[in-house]
């Protein structure tokens, strides 16, 4: 199936990259594709970037590298030259054919947000539709939230086989809501529900999450089974359970791993896969961050396992 949005390979072609850049995709808002792509070229060939097909969508870009004297284009014309600073966020309206001259090394994160995702966020917040985002060419924003979300998702971009889909869904949902409010003037109404899940809903949601320790279920699918919007479900689950769905799932993986480690001759590599982790390295990082010690150390201390495991 041909990719439609400005992310991944299509964004790489726009920036004249030789290989498709890493990207993560979620479809948690009206099945709209939201994506983050990391682009980098330390030795670019000078020239004007490509042109993206016009669409009712936006790119939110977090710059990871300074780019002085950037020549910016819109609708086929050079508009201005501006200094771009690392850590700054820029917004681009894909209806305006944004382009720039590539003549220096660059490194950026791009969040792809289609109009339908913004409409879905507004609907779920019981708020009026966002007309436009603040996409002033050459104007950067000191946005701490975009930096935080970008840093959180870069780990998944580096290790896509270990990426937790629930976590990607959660972060991209939060990013879209933040962009809609900060740059689109979205106003939440007082009628927004703030309570948690009903006991039966919380029980069913946890059962569904636990049935797929690999984390392939999306927030959209679980929310739909409870007849809730994604944003309502995510917020209500945290109120009822105490942590977001992706964090609860990680805790269940660790719990399952501890149970499996009671089998003395079961290798940690097999335990990692059985408990829903991508590999033993992924298992060790997550287990250590939650428990405070490595799986091998926990097994030795708690169960008296042999000292031969690492």
Buried (B, 14 or more C-beta within 10 A) or exposed (E): EEBEBBBBBBBBEBBBBEEBBBBBBBBBBBEBBBBBBBBBBEEBEEEBBBEBEEBEBBBBBBBBBBBEEBBBBBEEEEBEEBEBEEBBBBBBBBBBBBBBBBBBEBBBBBBBBBBBBBBBBBBBBEBEEBEEBEBEBBEBBEBEEBBBBBEBBBEBBEBEEBBBBBBBBBBBBBBBBBBBBBBBBBEEEEEEEEEBBEEEBBEBBBEBBBEBBBBEBBBBBBBEBBEBBBBBBBBBBBEBBEEBBBBBBBEBBBBBBBEBBEEEEEEBBEBBBBBBBBEBEBBBBBBBEEBEEBBBBBBBEEEEBEEEBE
